Amino acid sequence: MNRVEDLETAILNRAKKLADEYKERADRRRASILKEAAEHLRLREEQETTAAKAQAELVYLRKVQASEIKLKASMDHLRWSLVQEIEQRMADKMREYVEQEDAYLKTLQAYITQGAELIERNELIAEVNSRDHQRLVNRWESLVAEAAPNKRVTLAAEPIQTIGGTLIRSEDGRIRLDNTFEGRIDRLRPRLHQIVVESLIPATMDGGGTSL
C-alpha cells in the first residue's frame, strides 16, 4: 500500500517539476514579447513627432495586449496538454509497476484487505483485468485467506478493462471501492490539475489582468 502511495507522490512531484519547466519557458517568452514591444516603441518614438508618438504608443500597447491574450490562450492549451501528458506518463509507470509481479500482487492483496475493511458486507466480489485474472485464479483462495480472513471474497469470472488494480464491490453492486488505476487517477486528477495550474499559470495571466 505504501509502495503505491510513494509512487503517486513521486508522480505528483514529477508533475510539479514538469509544470515548473513549462512555466519557466512561458515566462521567458512573455519577457521576450515585452522586450520586443518596448524596442519597437523606442524606435518609433525617435522617428515620429510628438503626436505620432502618442498614436504609436497606443498601437504598440494594443499589440502587446494582443500578444498577451494569444500567449494566455496558448498557456490554457498547454495546461490541458500537460495534464494529459502527465496522466499518460502515470499510465506508463503503472504498466511498468504491474510487471513487478511480487510487489504488484502485494498491492492487490492490500486493496482486497482495504475493501474488506471498508465495505460492511460479508460477501464481496473482486474484479480485475484479464491478465491479473490469470495471475490470481490459481492462488485466489490463499491470497484471500490472508487478505480478508473474515470475509468471503469471490474473484469475478468476467475481467474488466483496466491497466491494473482491482474493484471491490458488494454482490448487489451498490457499494464499490474502485482501486483500479483509472479509479485512483479520477480521485487524484483534481490535485494534479491544481499542481499544473499553480505552477504553470502566473497570477497576472490567469484572471489577474495584465501587468502593463
N, C-alpha and C positions, 0 to 999 in steps of 0.2 A: 504493500500500500504506500509506504514512504518512497519507494522507488518511483512510482507513478507521480506522486506529488512533487518529488525532486525533478522529474522530467518536465512536468508542467511549469515549475518555477524557472528552470533553465530556459525553456522555450519562451516564457514571458520576458526574461532578461534579454534573450536574443532579439525578441520583437522590439524591445525598447532601444537596443543598440542600433538595429536597422532603422528605426524611426528617427533616431538622433542623426544618423548618417544622412538620411533624406532631408532632414531639416537643415543641416549644415549646407547641403547643396542648394536648397531653396534660398537660404539667407545670402549665399554668395551671388546667386542670380538676381535677387532683389537689389543688392548693393550695386551690381553692375548696371541694372536698369536706371537706378537713381544717379549714378555717376555719369552715365552717357547722357541722360537728360540734362544734367547740370552743365555738362560741357557744351552741348548744343545751345543751351540758353546763353552761356557766356559768349560764344562766338556770335550769336545773333545780336546780342546787346552791343557788341563792338561795331557791328555793321549797320545797324539801323538807328534812326532818330529816336528821340525820347518817346514819341507817340507810338512808333513802331515797336519799341521795346516792350511797352505795356501789352500790346497785342501778342507779341511773341511769347511773353510770359504766360499769357492765358492759353495760347495754343500748346505750348510745351507742357504746361501743367495738366492739360487735358490728355496729352499723350502719356504722361507719367501715370495719371489716374487710370487710363485705359490699359496701360501695361500691367498695373497692379491688379485690375479686375481680371485680366487674362491670366496672370500668374495665380490668382486665387482660384480661378476655375481649374487650372492645371493642378494645383495643390489638392483641390477636392477630389479630382480624378485619381491623383496619386495616392490619396488617403485610402480610397477603396481598393485600388490595385495592390497597395502594400498589405492591407488586411488579407486579401485573397492570397497573396504570395506567402504570407506568414502561415496561413492556415494550410497551404499546400506543403510547406516545409514541415509543419507539425504532423501532417498525414504521413510524410516520408519518414519522419522519426518514428512514428508509431509502427509503420511497416518494418522498420529495422528492429524495433523492440520485440515484435511478435516472433521474429526469427530466433531470439534468445529464449529457447523453449523453457528451460528450467525457471528462469526469472519470470517469464510471462505466465507460466502456469501457476506460480505462487500468487501473482497478481489476480488471476481469475479466481483462485481459491479465496483470496481476500475479499473480492467482490461478492462472492457467494455468502461468505460469513456476514458481510455488511448487510446484504439483502435479507438474510435470515433474521438478523437482529432488528432491522427496521420495519419489516413487514410483519404485522401481527396475524399471521396465518400459519397453520401447521403444514399445509400442502402448498408447495411453491413449484414454479416451473422456471427453468433457466434456458434462455435462448442464446445461441452463439452462431457464428458463421460456419460454413461447411467445412473449412479446414480445421477449425477448433473442434467441431463435432467429431471429426475423425480422430483427433488427438485424445479426446476425452471419453469417447464411448466405452472403451475397454477399461478405463481406470475411474469411471464416474463414481461407483459405489464407495471406493476407498477415499476418494477426494471429498465427497460429500460427508462421509462419516467423520472426517477430520474438520471440515469447514463448518458444518452445521449439524452437529450430532443430535440436536433436539428437534430437528425439522425433517420433513420428507421433501426433498428437492429433486424433481424429475428433470432430466435433460430432454428438451423438446425434440421431437422427431424431425421437424422441418427446420432447416437452418435459416438464418436471417442475413440480410445484406449489411455487412459492417466490416470495417477494417480489422477490428478486434474488440475485445471486451465482452461483456455479457449484459443481457437484460433479464432481470429477475422480476417475476410478476406472480400475483395470486392466480389461482386457477380460473377465476372469472374475469381476469384481466383488469379489474377495477383499481388495483394497487400495483404500481410499477416502480422499479428503481432502475433507471437507464444508465448503466455504466459501460455502454458501448463507447467507442471513440467519438462517434458523431454526437451522442448524447452529452458527453463531457465537454466537447467543443461548444455545443449550444450554450451550456452553462458558463463556459469560460469566455465566450465571444464578447459580452459587454465589457469585461475588464480589458480584453485585447483591444477593442475599439478605443477605450479610454486612454490606454498607453499610446496608441498611434496618434490620437488627436492631441494629447498633451505634449507629445514630443515633436510632432511634425508641424502643427499649425500655430504660428505665433499669434498672440492675443490680438495684435493690431490688425491681423488679416482675417481673423475668424470672428467677426462680429464687433470688433473694437474700432472699426474705421481705419482710415489711413493716417500715417504719421506725418504726411506732408501738409 
